[in-house]
């Protein structure tokens, strides 16, 4: 009985959605063309107040099941349950929840939003874009989460080798709407860094680290920018922090040793760093993605040892006349 | 021996002819008005200049050619190779700058910069920058706490 009414609802909602977004149905439609209804914004306000985005890769703290909330459950309980379904990647259940939210709260953008996420999960990108556009129509304006989700879908659709400029536009819009949308900032930092647009990358890395000082990819990313700009002290600080956070990553210590040797001209410190890494590798506390990094470690240590042995000999030679004088 | 020396002349003429043809094709493609195509054309242009210089540099005279002639030959080769290498680096530089200016963000500028670093024998051992796919996000009405999922809703 309930399912039958749901099927009817599906048909009705689909028709409503079709009329609402007519003119720009299809993949990655242009949300700039959308004229938002200020009255819709007013109606949606209670459903949007106080919400923000969370990373669904992170573990759930308080158990919320991907299941219908209790009979007395509020729309927030439904949104929480739908979020749990998105986290669980249970697209059929999420679609059902999206329909239910749309039915219960006509003015809420969350029903259409979850329908969009469910469609994307099922691989129906046309419907996903369409539903996401509808959720913004219902919100009466752009939503950070929707822009972010659109950007994710575009990125997935185009593949990593395609031009990311359109995706970047959406990500920037998402950040404009929610300046604390960390994954969007991190993604932009990496995309600009990949193309060696260092000032832009640095700006985004710093924004991430302002929000989350222990964000490892941004620590190592910003360290590389600092190395490129020959900013040795900052590179040492960032890499040292990255080593503390993830001591098992051999590459970070190799980079730190590189900075000591080449930028700070401190071979002793570089040697110390590599020796520590060698011990860590031998004890299984650190490993590298590539086998040649570990094999070249001993050779590098020997080279540094020889270079450091040569230095005191040179210094002793330099001291000879003074000693003779004194003697 | 004379025949072998003449063969080098023929090979050089053929390579130069092919280089000119490819150069014209890439220059025309670069003027088509598409930024992405223009960047790729400049990158390919750089490739052909650098490949040409490498190939010409690798040409050797038979070992029985007198030393004086060997030296004269090498000097001639250098005369051909150096401007070509410079052209290659210039085209590569232009490709990098164009890619950055257009903000294509497709990784091309980074790949070209790596090539430039290799040409300049600049190897800092920098790791390749990997772009992580953006993770799935969801809404919550709980108090914001970056990096920690604070559970469901109240």
Interface residues (C-beta under 8 A of the other chain):
Chain A: X50 X51 X52 X53 X54 X55 X56 X57 X58 X59 X60 X61 X62 X63 X64 X76 X77 X79 X80 X81 X83 X84 X86 X87 X110 X113 X117 X145 X148 X149 X151 X152 X155 X156 X160 X161 X162 X163 X164 X165 X167 X168 X171 X180 X181 X182 X183 X184 X186 X187 X190 X191 X192 X193 X194 X195 X196 X197 X211 X212 X214 X215 X217 X221 X224 X227 X228 X251 X254 X255 X258 X262
Chain B: X36 X96 X99 X100 X103 X104 X105 X106 X107 X108 X109 X110 X113 X124 X125 X126 X127 X129 X130 X131 X132 X133 X134 X135 X136 X137 X138 X139 X140 X141 X144 X146 X147 X148 X149 X150 X151 X152 X153 X154
